[in-house]
Amino acid sequence: MLRTDELARLPIGEALPRVREALRGSGAAVVHAPPGTGKTTLIPLALAGLLDDGAAARTVLVAEPRRMAARSAARRMAWLLGEQPGDSVGFTVRGERRAGPRTRVEVVTTGVLLQRLQRDQELPGVDVVLMDECHERHLDADTALAFLLDVRATLRPDLRLIAASATQDSEAWARLLSAPVVHGSGTSHPVDVRHAPPPSGVRPAHGTWVDPALLRHVAATVREALETVPEGDVLCFLPGVGEINRVGALLTDVAALGAEVLQLHGRAPAAVQDTVLRGGGGNGNGDGNPRRRRVILSTAVAESSLTVPGVRVVVDSGLAREPRMDHARGLGSLATVRVSRAGADQRAGRAGREAPGVTFRCWPQGEDTGRPKEPSPEIAVADLTAFALQAACWGDPGAASLALLDAPPQGAMAAAHATLRAVGALDGAGRVTARGARMARLGLHPRLARALLDGAAAVGPQLAAETVALLSEEPPREYGDDAAEALRRARARRGGDPYGARWAAEVRRLRALLGAEGGRQEGGPGEGAGRGRFLSDDEAVGMVVALAQPERIGRARSGTSYLMVAGTRAELGRDSALRGTPWLAVAVADRPAGAASARVRLAVAVDERTALEAAGALHELREEVRWDAARGDEGDVVAQEVESLGAVRLAVRALPRPAPERLRAAALEGLRQSGLGLLRWTESAVSLRRRLGFLHHELGEPWPDVSDEALLERAEEWLGTVRSRVGLARIDAAAMLSGLLPWASGEAARLEELAPERIEVPSGSRVRVDYEQHPPVLAVKVQEMFGARETPRLAGGRVAVRVHLLSPAGRPAAVTSDLASFWENGYPSVRAGLRGRYPKHPWPEDPASAEATRHTKAKQAARERGASGS
């Protein structure tokens, strides 16, 4: 029997005519309405013709981002009709289906919708698809909507689409769907927003770590809410299950305040979820029996797609979890981030669904504007391997033609395609293989699909299903970090432990999938469909884990440190029972912020044979002839045969007869890495290089560029047949440079003329020119330049040297590039300053016409007397 009073109270009812008009016109609509207005429940019932209003009967599919929301929406609609789920309204989520021949509205998860679209793109029998909570930007939802738009454009123009959103991003969806926006009004009540910032010293969250001081503050704020707001339940938002457990442990004393603590998250048993979502009545349920107030600790599942009755108060920790993918290390993980402004508004709105409410925000008011406007689209930050397989099965491996609000990042897609090729899901051209299509039908991440299929062949279907179920949802921390031990605990607790119950249900589903595949085994390692060579569960679990993540197989290096096949270091916990294991297959790992190594969360011991079988595509035997910078003091050429599993070296042997050209190439590599200092640089070589550098700078061609970059670029010309560091050290740099001179043009013969190594000065001395400076420097004693009226010039007269005039003791006295000017203007002061200090040396008044000398006045006189006597 229809609950007409309840239906009449849903505000979205006034917008139903506009929704129908939009569907008749463009075949699509974007419905924007606040949470709690009935867009998830009333619109599907109306469009299916289930409200006794004369509307035509249709089949409506409602897609929700979460299993909890799908079950809740179906139960709510069934209740409004006076029925049970499975009659006119049903639902299908992974591992559970309640629908029958009379079902006209079926609520599914977006993952289930994707599977149906891949099986039959036309969605036969479906008239309308409503994509709920589009604003959350989950990857499956974005993908499913893109596929549906493709179906409408090519196969089913009669298929009607509705995108429902609770935030103000409706215009973007309207452009994507080429559809009008239908706005629905809400009946939300005013919410008093109060900021309750934590005490100073609380550290920012990183990775999945949240400062315990913040959680203590959140618990204290819940108590404050119970004491200061006299009515209604308290809904407290926390980022994850771990934080829910810790805050719950801090609230054991709230019973004294007349409250009970409940948990709401995706891992909670369905019965617990239903209890929370049915409501506790707040201060009473009308039968005269008052009920205790409830404190509901929830993840983001309660932000928008679920209605939690009785809530009047929201306590917001300010944190959320988003997926992240470290493509360089092949590590996917969840990151704790600040909730967006849109998310915070969604959370606050929960307090005003049924009456005026209060929300406590556990951060300073000044932080409101600094928070991101919207949550990050999952397509921009998550692992895209499953998305890439979906796109390839759809016939668009690059997702270039899909109608997506945000295009997938190229780097993430490249990494995804590499993974899919490695597991045999794509061929070299990027097209999906028969094996890839089979993997996609399993509804698992491609890595887990590979582990299930090949694992069933290697260790048997039951153990493969059990292990993959363990990998599908990370077990509780108390299960430990040994996957084999965690599997035994899941088996033991399958009846009385929430995780164990979910694990057992997933095992049954996977076994059914393997049965539906007809027991075919293809391409898997091992020895047939039984246990093969694996003597224990530990060994078999190791094989399945290794098949799922071959790049995360790790070999021990020291202590708790392992090097994984992908090249990333990983660390076990200090108290891990896996310490000392030579090889590990790592199931779950993340990289804490600022850490150089990954942190192992779940792994299992394996042997080398298992590692080689599971990661066979990464096993190679190669010859390495390369420059090793760590060899010796300055590096050297190494020639070796290397057996490796990805980045893990298994064996290294000397290469007996490496090809000379490879040795030479390695020496050249070393020269480019370490620089020209590896050659033999004599004083004359250094001098020649500087002279040539001067000429190239002043005259250009044909004088060669002898900079490091230029010489290394031409190294193929002058390197010769070197094979090692010793060979490089034997190369005479002077001979090398001489070979680069312009001999063919005859210009090389002018080297001494244009850039002489030494210049003869008036005293007869041949003084070295310093070409390291620009212009070149001639350092000479003042007396040796007497009589020189012009400054010596280089490069065919283009450049005057800079003359550093020295005292008789060799100390700088003056610098000039114009001797004639210096003799006239600068010399008198130099003469006055030095003649008293060096009286034995000549200091003529007219140096331009005096005779140059290298000697004192006495020696010069003696030389003159000797010359006259002879």
Secondary structure, DSSP 8 states (H G I E B T S, - for coil): ---HHHHHT-GGGGGHHHHHHHHHHTSEEEEE--TTSSTTTHHHHHHTT-SSSS-----EEEEESSHHHHHHHHHHHHHHHT--TTSSEEEEETTEEE--TT--EEEEEHHHHHHHHHH-TT-TT--EEEE--GGG--HHHHHHHHHHHHHHHHT-TT-EEEEEESSS-HHHHHHHHT--EEE-------EEEEE----TT----BTTB--HHHHHHHHHHHHHHHHHS-SSEEEEE-SSHHHHHHHHHHTGGGGGGTEEEEEESTTS-HHHHHHHHH---TT--SSS----EEEEEE-GGGSSS---TTEEEEEE-SEEEEEEEETTTTEEEEEEEE--HHHHHHHHHGGGSSS-EEEEESS-GGGTTTS-SS---HHHHS--HHHHHHHHHHT-TT--SS--SS---HHHHHHHHHHHHHTTSB-TTS-B-HHHHHHHHTTS-HHHHHHHHHHHHHH-HHHHHHHHHHHHS---GGG-SBHHHHHHHHHHTTTTSHHHHHHHHHHHHHHHHHHHTTT---S-SSSSSS-TT--SHHHHHHHHHHHH-GGGEEEEEETTEEEETTS-EEE--TT-TTTT-SEEEEEEEE--TT-SSEEEEEEEEE-HHHHHHHTGGGEEEEEEEEEETTSTTT-EEEEEEEEEETTEEEEEEE-SS--HHHHHHHHHHHHHHH-GGGSB--HHHHHHHHHHHHHHHHH-TTS---SHHHHHHTHHHH--S--SHHHHHHSBHHHHHHHTS-TTTTGGGGHHHHS-SEEE-TTS-EEEEETTSSS-EEEEEGGGGTT--S--EETTTTEE-EEEEE-TTS-EEEEES-HHHIIIIIHHHHHHHHTTT-TTS---S-TTTS---SS-HHHHHHHHHHHHH-
